Structure formats: C-alpha cells, structure tokens
Amino acid sequence: MTKEQYLAKRAELINQAQKFINEGKTEEANAKMKEVETLDNEYEAATKAQANLNALNDNSRITNIQTLGQNVDGQVIDTMNNKEEKVEMYNSVEYRKAFMNYVLNGTAIPEKYINADANTKTSDVGSIIPTTILEKIVEKLEATGMILPLVTKTAYQGGLSIPTSSVKPVATWTAEGSGSDKQKKTTGSIVFAYHKLRCAVSVSFEVSVVTLGVFETTIINNIAEAMTKALEQAIISGTGTGQPKGVLTETVVTGQNIDIAAADDPDYEMLIKAEAALPLAYENGAVWCMTKKTFMKFIGMVDKQGQPIARTNYGIAGKPERSLLGRTVVLNDYMTSLGATIENDTVIAFMFDFKDYVMNTNYNITVKRYEDNDTDDQVTKAIMLVDGKVVDKNSLVTLTKKSA
C-alpha cells in the first residue's frame, strides 16, 4: 500500500466514524475506529519493514556498479534488466547525505525536498528527518523508557472527538415472553490537541564526524534520550496545559485513594487496602508505579504468614523483575520517593493499567539549525507534536503521603 492509498483509506474511515458519531451510532463508530487502528498498525509495520530493508540495502558491501545506478530523484535503476524501483524521497541516500550536511555544516537542503511555495522562505522551513533515522528513533523511544512502551499509541487527526464509554449496559433476567428495558449506552469524548515537544540537540557535531552511520547514531541517541524523558514525565504528572495530561493529574475515583499519615510508612495492611480498592475488571493489566527508593522500603516486609511481599527476580537477560504482592512494579524517576521531605499531600505510589492512557503522536519529527547569538553556539533542535490523556481512570489506585 502506498502512502497516498493509506492516507486516502484512513481519511475515508475517519469520515465514516465521524458520521456515525453524529448519528449517535456509537458501536458503529467504535468499529470504524478499530479499523483505523488496524490500518495504522499495518502501515506502520510495513513502513518499518521497508525502512529496515532499505537500511540493509544501503549497507551492502559489494555493489555491481556496472548494472546499478541511482538518479537524483532517488530512483534505483537496474540498467541490465531495464527495471526501475521508486525509493521514498526522504529515505534516499542522497537526501540522508543532504540532511547530514544541513545539520553539520548548515548547507541548505535542495529545494526539491522542501516547501518551495512562493510565500514560504526556504530558510524558515525545518528539515525533515530521513525515514530510516525516524524509524530508528521511534523504536528507540519505545525501547528505552520503562513507561513509554506500556501506553496505547494512536495517530488520530488533531481536534477529532473520540468517544469513550462511561457507563456499561447491564443484563437483566426476564420471564418467558417478556423483554427488558432498552438501555442507552452513555458515552463521553476526548479531543486530542497537538503540543509541541522541543529538543535542542546538545552534542557538538565536530567536523570530523563525516560518515553517515556515525552521524545517524549520534543524532538518534541525543533526540531519543531527551524526548523519552520528557514524554514519560508528562505521562506521569503532565499538567495538560501546553503538554499531555498525566495520570496523577486525574481525579481518583472515590474510594480508590489510600492515605498514609505523615508519621507512618506504608505497611502490609495499606497494600491490602490498595489491592482491595482496585476493581476486579482492571485486575489483569494494572501495575505498580513508584521510584526505586520507595520500592526498597518494602524489601523485608512480610505478610501474616511470614512470606515476603516484595520480590526481585532476575530474568534470562539478567534484568531485575520486581513485584509487590505478585503485581509487577514499574520503576521511574519522575515521582517523589518515600523519605523525601513532603510539604504537600503527595502520591508516592500508584496502580494503573497504562493501556488506558492514550498517547496521540505525530512522529514527523523535524529539525532546524540556528545560531545562539548570546553564546555563538550552533544549535540543532528537534520538534515533535504529541498529546496524551487517560481515557479510563477506573484502574487508578493511589497511595498518598500526607504532609506534616
């Protein structure tokens, strides 16, 4: 499927879903949105596979220069068999080299790769990150952080109203020949905006860095590290103003918050209360989320039978696998730890099913190079558009440390 076919099909499905929403046909709208998700996943998988294949092709050690050539438009030509294969413009070796020269030396990107509209100056247009690098950045974003791989990722159009179920229908027993009351499934909706995430690449791109492979690895590492931290911080505690709204910014469902007195530490009974507060329907996917210092407070704690409630196992890869009362623990550095000074009531740990958090992202990351007039440094910045919200907070259970 080409990019044009994918976009056309996606737009058609989105329009159909919007039509069903306008007509109050929620189930049909949800079905269409499932089709959009399936289409996105299939296209993303195909794109990654193509990018990986192209990367392998670029790294081939032996090339028959007598039968192969590449023209300026990124077309690979087999002169022996008279075959021609179209390569994506932003994935061609020519563009990747032009992009490297743009970042390293400030050399302008050729006009055929940028917006050449008469009303737009080419000096004002950011450079598109090549597809191969972009796919590697996305994969590194998903693999680097502890939290980012757990959330649900979508690519809805900005401003689209997405329905969320707030009340589930109830089945009733009826007598023979009798019916039951018709129930209207009440739904709410969420609207994703596009918040700009900006990353100034701090690495000094020396003149000696001239090879394409070294350059791409360097920029991937810098962008991925900075943006992963910013995205995960927003998922946990984002304000929702100019950035995604975090899990801990949501109002907890009544009865699903456990308070810890200022002079107390969490004990076995408090953990039992937290587990009891988690609805059974959300039992399977919920995980504990806390800092490493907080988790270590539970090490050595035992239940009434003398069994430890906190365990650290080591998997086949040698990485620690932590659990609390049998539930997986995901560590992070974005929360307040037990033992720190608490001035206001603060959540020090929580349970949540991160599949109920949706991150809507436009992965078309762009970079722009400019000079800092105060320091004369050459700065390369990267920008992405992203928003995120909790779509179902019923799996959220918090442990709140009260202030002194």
Contacts in CASP RR format, 6 or more apart in sequence:
PFRMAT RR
TARGET T0000
AUTHOR 0000-0000-0000
METHOD contacts of the structure
MODEL  1
MTKEQYLAKRAELINQAQKFINEGKTEEANAKMKEVETLDNEYEAATKAQ
ANLNALNDNSRITNIQTLGQNVDGQVIDTMNNKEEKVEMYNSVEYRKAFM
NYVLNGTAIPEKYINADANTKTSDVGSIIPTTILEKIVEKLEATGMILPL
VTKTAYQGGLSIPTSSVKPVATWTAEGSGSDKQKKTTGSIVFAYHKLRCA
VSVSFEVSVVTLGVFETTIINNIAEAMTKALEQAIISGTGTGQPKGVLTE
TVVTGQNIDIAAADDPDYEMLIKAEAALPLAYENGAVWCMTKKTFMKFIG
MVDKQGQPIARTNYGIAGKPERSLLGRTVVLNDYMTSLGATIENDTVIAF
MFDFKDYVMNTNYNITVKRYEDNDTDDQVTKAIMLVDGKVVDKNSLVTLT
KKSA
1 9 0 8 1.000
1 42 0 8 1.000
1 43 0 8 1.000
1 46 0 8 1.000
3 88 0 8 1.000
6 39 0 8 1.000
6 43 0 8 1.000
9 39 0 8 1.000
10 36 0 8 1.000
10 39 0 8 1.000
10 40 0 8 1.000
13 32 0 8 1.000
13 33 0 8 1.000
13 35 0 8 1.000
13 36 0 8 1.000
13 39 0 8 1.000
14 32 0 8 1.000
14 36 0 8 1.000
14 156 0 8 1.000
14 157 0 8 1.000
14 160 0 8 1.000
16 32 0 8 1.000
17 29 0 8 1.000
17 32 0 8 1.000
17 33 0 8 1.000
17 36 0 8 1.000
18 29 0 8 1.000
18 160 0 8 1.000
20 26 0 8 1.000
20 28 0 8 1.000
20 29 0 8 1.000
20 32 0 8 1.000
21 29 0 8 1.000
21 161 0 8 1.000
21 163 0 8 1.000
26 163 0 8 1.000
26 165 0 8 1.000
26 185 0 8 1.000
26 187 0 8 1.000
27 185 0 8 1.000
29 163 0 8 1.000
30 163 0 8 1.000
33 162 0 8 1.000
36 156 0 8 1.000
37 154 0 8 1.000
40 154 0 8 1.000
40 155 0 8 1.000
47 131 0 8 1.000
47 135 0 8 1.000
48 135 0 8 1.000
48 139 0 8 1.000
50 88 0 8 1.000
50 91 0 8 1.000
51 91 0 8 1.000
51 131 0 8 1.000
51 132 0 8 1.000
51 135 0 8 1.000
52 135 0 8 1.000
54 87 0 8 1.000
54 88 0 8 1.000
54 91 0 8 1.000
54 131 0 8 1.000
54 132 0 8 1.000
55 132 0 8 1.000
58 93 0 8 1.000
58 132 0 8 1.000
66 79 0 8 1.000
66 80 0 8 1.000
67 78 0 8 1.000
67 79 0 8 1.000
67 80 0 8 1.000
67 81 0 8 1.000
68 76 0 8 1.000
68 77 0 8 1.000
68 78 0 8 1.000
68 79 0 8 1.000
69 76 0 8 1.000
69 77 0 8 1.000
69 79 0 8 1.000
70 76 0 8 1.000
70 77 0 8 1.000
70 87 0 8 1.000
70 92 0 8 1.000
70 93 0 8 1.000
70 94 0 8 1.000
71 77 0 8 1.000
72 94 0 8 1.000
73 89 0 8 1.000
74 86 0 8 1.000
74 87 0 8 1.000
74 89 0 8 1.000
74 92 0 8 1.000
74 93 0 8 1.000
74 94 0 8 1.000
74 95 0 8 1.000
75 84 0 8 1.000
75 85 0 8 1.000
75 86 0 8 1.000
75 87 0 8 1.000
76 84 0 8 1.000
76 85 0 8 1.000
76 87 0 8 1.000
77 83 0 8 1.000
77 84 0 8 1.000
78 84 0 8 1.000
78 85 0 8 1.000
88 131 0 8 1.000
89 95 0 8 1.000
89 113 0 8 1.000
90 113 0 8 1.000
90 128 0 8 1.000
90 129 0 8 1.000
90 130 0 8 1.000
90 131 0 8 1.000
91 130 0 8 1.000
91 131 0 8 1.000
91 132 0 8 1.000
93 212 0 8 1.000
95 113 0 8 1.000
95 130 0 8 1.000
96 130 0 8 1.000
96 132 0 8 1.000
96 133 0 8 1.000
96 212 0 8 1.000
96 216 0 8 1.000
97 212 0 8 1.000
98 107 0 8 1.000
98 109 0 8 1.000
98 110 0 8 1.000
98 113 0 8 1.000
99 109 0 8 1.000
99 127 0 8 1.000
99 128 0 8 1.000
99 129 0 8 1.000
99 130 0 8 1.000
99 133 0 8 1.000
100 212 0 8 1.000
100 215 0 8 1.000
100 216 0 8 1.000
101 107 0 8 1.000
102 108 0 8 1.000
102 109 0 8 1.000
102 127 0 8 1.000
102 369 0 8 1.000
103 127 0 8 1.000
103 205 0 8 1.000
103 215 0 8 1.000
103 219 0 8 1.000
103 367 0 8 1.000
103 369 0 8 1.000
103 380 0 8 1.000
104 205 0 8 1.000
104 207 0 8 1.000
104 209 0 8 1.000
104 210 0 8 1.000
104 215 0 8 1.000
106 369 0 8 1.000
108 122 0 8 1.000
108 123 0 8 1.000
109 122 0 8 1.000
109 127 0 8 1.000
111 122 0 8 1.000
113 128 0 8 1.000
114 122 0 8 1.000
114 125 0 8 1.000
114 126 0 8 1.000
114 127 0 8 1.000
114 128 0 8 1.000
115 122 0 8 1.000
115 125 0 8 1.000
116 122 0 8 1.000
126 366 0 8 1.000
126 367 0 8 1.000
126 368 0 8 1.000
127 366 0 8 1.000
127 367 0 8 1.000
127 368 0 8 1.000
127 369 0 8 1.000
128 364 0 8 1.000
128 366 0 8 1.000
129 137 0 8 1.000
129 365 0 8 1.000
129 366 0 8 1.000
129 367 0 8 1.000
129 382 0 8 1.000
132 216 0 8 1.000
133 216 0 8 1.000
133 219 0 8 1.000
133 220 0 8 1.000
134 363 0 8 1.000
134 364 0 8 1.000
134 365 0 8 1.000
136 216 0 8 1.000
136 220 0 8 1.000
137 220 0 8 1.000
137 223 0 8 1.000
137 224 0 8 1.000
137 365 0 8 1.000
138 363 0 8 1.000
140 220 0 8 1.000
140 221 0 8 1.000
140 224 0 8 1.000
140 228 0 8 1.000
141 148 0 8 1.000
141 224 0 8 1.000
141 227 0 8 1.000
141 228 0 8 1.000
141 231 0 8 1.000
142 148 0 8 1.000
142 149 0 8 1.000
143 149 0 8 1.000
144 224 0 8 1.000
144 225 0 8 1.000
144 228 0 8 1.000
145 228 0 8 1.000
145 232 0 8 1.000
146 232 0 8 1.000
146 330 0 8 1.000
146 331 0 8 1.000
146 332 0 8 1.000
147 232 0 8 1.000
147 235 0 8 1.000
147 236 0 8 1.000
147 289 0 8 1.000
147 330 0 8 1.000
147 332 0 8 1.000
147 354 0 8 1.000
148 228 0 8 1.000
148 231 0 8 1.000
148 232 0 8 1.000
148 235 0 8 1.000
148 359 0 8 1.000
150 287 0 8 1.000
150 330 0 8 1.000
150 354 0 8 1.000
150 355 0 8 1.000
151 235 0 8 1.000
151 354 0 8 1.000
151 355 0 8 1.000
151 357 0 8 1.000
151 358 0 8 1.000
151 359 0 8 1.000
152 354 0 8 1.000
152 355 0 8 1.000
152 356 0 8 1.000
152 357 0 8 1.000
152 358 0 8 1.000
152 359 0 8 1.000
153 358 0 8 1.000
153 359 0 8 1.000
153 360 0 8 1.000
153 361 0 8 1.000
154 192 0 8 1.000
154 358 0 8 1.000
154 359 0 8 1.000
154 360 0 8 1.000
154 361 0 8 1.000
155 360 0 8 1.000
155 361 0 8 1.000
155 362 0 8 1.000
155 363 0 8 1.000
156 162 0 8 1.000
156 192 0 8 1.000
156 360 0 8 1.000
158 191 0 8 1.000
158 192 0 8 1.000
158 193 0 8 1.000
158 194 0 8 1.000
158 360 0 8 1.000
158 387 0 8 1.000
159 191 0 8 1.000
159 192 0 8 1.000
159 193 0 8 1.000
160 191 0 8 1.000
160 192 0 8 1.000
161 189 0 8 1.000
161 190 0 8 1.000
161 191 0 8 1.000
162 189 0 8 1.000
162 190 0 8 1.000
162 191 0 8 1.000
162 192 0 8 1.000
162 391 0 8 1.000
163 187 0 8 1.000
163 188 0 8 1.000
163 189 0 8 1.000
164 187 0 8 1.000
164 188 0 8 1.000
164 189 0 8 1.000
164 190 0 8 1.000
164 391 0 8 1.000
164 392 0 8 1.000
165 185 0 8 1.000
165 186 0 8 1.000
165 187 0 8 1.000
165 188 0 8 1.000
166 186 0 8 1.000
166 187 0 8 1.000
166 188 0 8 1.000
167 185 0 8 1.000
167 186 0 8 1.000
168 185 0 8 1.000
169 183 0 8 1.000
169 185 0 8 1.000
170 183 0 8 1.000
172 180 0 8 1.000
172 181 0 8 1.000
174 180 0 8 1.000
190 358 0 8 1.000
190 389 0 8 1.000
190 391 0 8 1.000
192 358 0 8 1.000
192 360 0 8 1.000
192 387 0 8 1.000
192 388 0 8 1.000
192 389 0 8 1.000
193 387 0 8 1.000
194 362 0 8 1.000
194 385 0 8 1.000
194 386 0 8 1.000
194 387 0 8 1.000
195 242 0 8 1.000
195 243 0 8 1.000
195 244 0 8 1.000
195 385 0 8 1.000
195 386 0 8 1.000
195 387 0 8 1.000
196 383 0 8 1.000
196 384 0 8 1.000
196 385 0 8 1.000
197 227 0 8 1.000
197 230 0 8 1.000
197 231 0 8 1.000
197 243 0 8 1.000
197 383 0 8 1.000
197 384 0 8 1.000
197 385 0 8 1.000
197 386 0 8 1.000
198 381 0 8 1.000
198 382 0 8 1.000
198 383 0 8 1.000
199 222 0 8 1.000
199 223 0 8 1.000
199 226 0 8 1.000
199 227 0 8 1.000
199 230 0 8 1.000
199 381 0 8 1.000
199 382 0 8 1.000
199 383 0 8 1.000
200 379 0 8 1.000
200 380 0 8 1.000
200 381 0 8 1.000
200 382 0 8 1.000
201 219 0 8 1.000
201 222 0 8 1.000
201 223 0 8 1.000
201 226 0 8 1.000
201 367 0 8 1.000
201 379 0 8 1.000
201 380 0 8 1.000
201 381 0 8 1.000
201 382 0 8 1.000
202 222 0 8 1.000
203 218 0 8 1.000
203 219 0 8 1.000
203 222 0 8 1.000
205 215 0 8 1.000
205 218 0 8 1.000
205 378 0 8 1.000
205 380 0 8 1.000
209 215 0 8 1.000
209 218 0 8 1.000
219 367 0 8 1.000
219 380 0 8 1.000
223 365 0 8 1.000
223 382 0 8 1.000
227 382 0 8 1.000
227 384 0 8 1.000
231 244 0 8 1.000
231 359 0 8 1.000
231 386 0 8 1.000
232 332 0 8 1.000
232 334 0 8 1.000
233 334 0 8 1.000
234 243 0 8 1.000
234 244 0 8 1.000
234 246 0 8 1.000
234 388 0 8 1.000
235 244 0 8 1.000
235 246 0 8 1.000
235 247 0 8 1.000
235 354 0 8 1.000
235 357 0 8 1.000
235 359 0 8 1.000
235 388 0 8 1.000
236 246 0 8 1.000
236 247 0 8 1.000
236 248 0 8 1.000
236 289 0 8 1.000
236 332 0 8 1.000
236 334 0 8 1.000
236 335 0 8 1.000
237 246 0 8 1.000
237 247 0 8 1.000
237 248 0 8 1.000
237 249 0 8 1.000
237 334 0 8 1.000
237 335 0 8 1.000
238 244 0 8 1.000
238 245 0 8 1.000
238 246 0 8 1.000
238 249 0 8 1.000
239 245 0 8 1.000
239 246 0 8 1.000
239 249 0 8 1.000
240 246 0 8 1.000
240 249 0 8 1.000
244 359 0 8 1.000
244 386 0 8 1.000
244 387 0 8 1.000
244 388 0 8 1.000
244 389 0 8 1.000
245 388 0 8 1.000
245 389 0 8 1.000
245 390 0 8 1.000
246 357 0 8 1.000
246 388 0 8 1.000
246 389 0 8 1.000
246 390 0 8 1.000
247 350 0 8 1.000
247 352 0 8 1.000
247 357 0 8 1.000
247 390 0 8 1.000
247 396 0 8 1.000
248 335 0 8 1.000
248 347 0 8 1.000
248 350 0 8 1.000
248 398 0 8 1.000
250 390 0 8 1.000
250 393 0 8 1.000
250 396 0 8 1.000
251 393 0 8 1.000
252 393 0 8 1.000
252 396 0 8 1.000
252 397 0 8 1.000
252 398 0 8 1.000
253 393 0 8 1.000
253 394 0 8 1.000
253 396 0 8 1.000
255 277 0 8 1.000
256 277 0 8 1.000
256 278 0 8 1.000
256 396 0 8 1.000
256 397 0 8 1.000
256 398 0 8 1.000
257 277 0 8 1.000
257 397 0 8 1.000
257 398 0 8 1.000
257 399 0 8 1.000
257 400 0 8 1.000
258 270 0 8 1.000
258 273 0 8 1.000
258 274 0 8 1.000
258 277 0 8 1.000
258 397 0 8 1.000
258 398 0 8 1.000
258 399 0 8 1.000
258 400 0 8 1.000
259 400 0 8 1.000
259 402 0 8 1.000
260 266 0 8 1.000
260 270 0 8 1.000
260 348 0 8 1.000
260 399 0 8 1.000
260 400 0 8 1.000
260 401 0 8 1.000
260 402 0 8 1.000
261 402 0 8 1.000
262 342 0 8 1.000
262 401 0 8 1.000
262 402 0 8 1.000
262 403 0 8 1.000
262 404 0 8 1.000
265 297 0 8 1.000
265 338 0 8 1.000
266 297 0 8 1.000
266 298 0 8 1.000
266 338 0 8 1.000
266 348 0 8 1.000
266 349 0 8 1.000
266 399 0 8 1.000
267 301 0 8 1.000
268 301 0 8 1.000
268 302 0 8 1.000
268 303 0 8 1.000
268 304 0 8 1.000
268 309 0 8 1.000
270 399 0 8 1.000
271 298 0 8 1.000
271 309 0 8 1.000
271 324 0 8 1.000
271 325 0 8 1.000
274 351 0 8 1.000
274 397 0 8 1.000
274 399 0 8 1.000
275 325 0 8 1.000
275 327 0 8 1.000
277 397 0 8 1.000
278 286 0 8 1.000
278 351 0 8 1.000
278 395 0 8 1.000
278 397 0 8 1.000
279 394 0 8 1.000
279 395 0 8 1.000
281 394 0 8 1.000
282 353 0 8 1.000
282 394 0 8 1.000
282 395 0 8 1.000
285 353 0 8 1.000
285 355 0 8 1.000
285 395 0 8 1.000
286 327 0 8 1.000
286 351 0 8 1.000
286 352 0 8 1.000
286 353 0 8 1.000
286 395 0 8 1.000
286 397 0 8 1.000
287 327 0 8 1.000
287 328 0 8 1.000
287 329 0 8 1.000
287 330 0 8 1.000
287 351 0 8 1.000
287 352 0 8 1.000
287 353 0 8 1.000
287 354 0 8 1.000
288 324 0 8 1.000
288 327 0 8 1.000
288 328 0 8 1.000
288 329 0 8 1.000
288 330 0 8 1.000
288 349 0 8 1.000
288 350 0 8 1.000
288 351 0 8 1.000
289 329 0 8 1.000
289 330 0 8 1.000
289 331 0 8 1.000
289 332 0 8 1.000
289 335 0 8 1.000
289 349 0 8 1.000
289 350 0 8 1.000
289 351 0 8 1.000
289 352 0 8 1.000
290 329 0 8 1.000
290 331 0 8 1.000
290 332 0 8 1.000
290 335 0 8 1.000
290 337 0 8 1.000
290 348 0 8 1.000
290 349 0 8 1.000
290 350 0 8 1.000
291 331 0 8 1.000
291 332 0 8 1.000
291 333 0 8 1.000
291 335 0 8 1.000
291 336 0 8 1.000
291 337 0 8 1.000
291 348 0 8 1.000
292 331 0 8 1.000
292 333 0 8 1.000
293 337 0 8 1.000
293 338 0 8 1.000
293 339 0 8 1.000
294 335 0 8 1.000
294 337 0 8 1.000
294 338 0 8 1.000
294 348 0 8 1.000
294 349 0 8 1.000
295 310 0 8 1.000
295 322 0 8 1.000
295 324 0 8 1.000
295 329 0 8 1.000
295 331 0 8 1.000
297 338 0 8 1.000
298 309 0 8 1.000
298 310 0 8 1.000
298 324 0 8 1.000
299 308 0 8 1.000
299 310 0 8 1.000
299 312 0 8 1.000
300 308 0 8 1.000
300 310 0 8 1.000
301 308 0 8 1.000
301 309 0 8 1.000
301 310 0 8 1.000
302 308 0 8 1.000
302 309 0 8 1.000
303 309 0 8 1.000
309 324 0 8 1.000
309 325 0 8 1.000
310 322 0 8 1.000
310 323 0 8 1.000
310 324 0 8 1.000
311 322 0 8 1.000
311 323 0 8 1.000
311 326 0 8 1.000
312 320 0 8 1.000
312 321 0 8 1.000
312 322 0 8 1.000
313 320 0 8 1.000
313 321 0 8 1.000
313 322 0 8 1.000
313 323 0 8 1.000
314 320 0 8 1.000
314 321 0 8 1.000
315 321 0 8 1.000
321 328 0 8 1.000
322 328 0 8 1.000
322 329 0 8 1.000
322 331 0 8 1.000
323 329 0 8 1.000
327 351 0 8 1.000
335 347 0 8 1.000
335 348 0 8 1.000
335 349 0 8 1.000
336 342 0 8 1.000
336 346 0 8 1.000
336 347 0 8 1.000
336 348 0 8 1.000
336 401 0 8 1.000
337 348 0 8 1.000
338 348 0 8 1.000
338 401 0 8 1.000
342 401 0 8 1.000
342 402 0 8 1.000
342 403 0 8 1.000
342 404 0 8 1.000
343 403 0 8 1.000
344 403 0 8 1.000
345 400 0 8 1.000
345 401 0 8 1.000
345 402 0 8 1.000
345 403 0 8 1.000
346 400 0 8 1.000
346 401 0 8 1.000
346 403 0 8 1.000
347 398 0 8 1.000
347 399 0 8 1.000
347 400 0 8 1.000
347 401 0 8 1.000
348 399 0 8 1.000
348 400 0 8 1.000
348 401 0 8 1.000
349 398 0 8 1.000
349 399 0 8 1.000
350 396 0 8 1.000
350 397 0 8 1.000
350 398 0 8 1.000
350 399 0 8 1.000
351 395 0 8 1.000
351 396 0 8 1.000
351 397 0 8 1.000
351 398 0 8 1.000
352 395 0 8 1.000
352 396 0 8 1.000
352 397 0 8 1.000
353 395 0 8 1.000
356 390 0 8 1.000
356 391 0 8 1.000
356 392 0 8 1.000
356 393 0 8 1.000
356 394 0 8 1.000
356 395 0 8 1.000
357 388 0 8 1.000
357 389 0 8 1.000
357 390 0 8 1.000
357 391 0 8 1.000
358 388 0 8 1.000
358 389 0 8 1.000
358 390 0 8 1.000
358 391 0 8 1.000
359 386 0 8 1.000
359 387 0 8 1.000
359 388 0 8 1.000
360 386 0 8 1.000
360 387 0 8 1.000
360 388 0 8 1.000
361 384 0 8 1.000
361 385 0 8 1.000
361 386 0 8 1.000
361 387 0 8 1.000
362 384 0 8 1.000
362 385 0 8 1.000
362 386 0 8 1.000
363 384 0 8 1.000
364 384 0 8 1.000
364 385 0 8 1.000
365 382 0 8 1.000
365 383 0 8 1.000
365 384 0 8 1.000
366 382 0 8 1.000
366 383 0 8 1.000
367 380 0 8 1.000
367 381 0 8 1.000
367 382 0 8 1.000
367 383 0 8 1.000
368 380 0 8 1.000
368 381 0 8 1.000
368 383 0 8 1.000
369 378 0 8 1.000
369 379 0 8 1.000
369 380 0 8 1.000
369 381 0 8 1.000
370 378 0 8 1.000
370 379 0 8 1.000
370 381 0 8 1.000
371 377 0 8 1.000
371 378 0 8 1.000
371 379 0 8 1.000
372 378 0 8 1.000
372 379 0 8 1.000
390 396 0 8 1.000
END
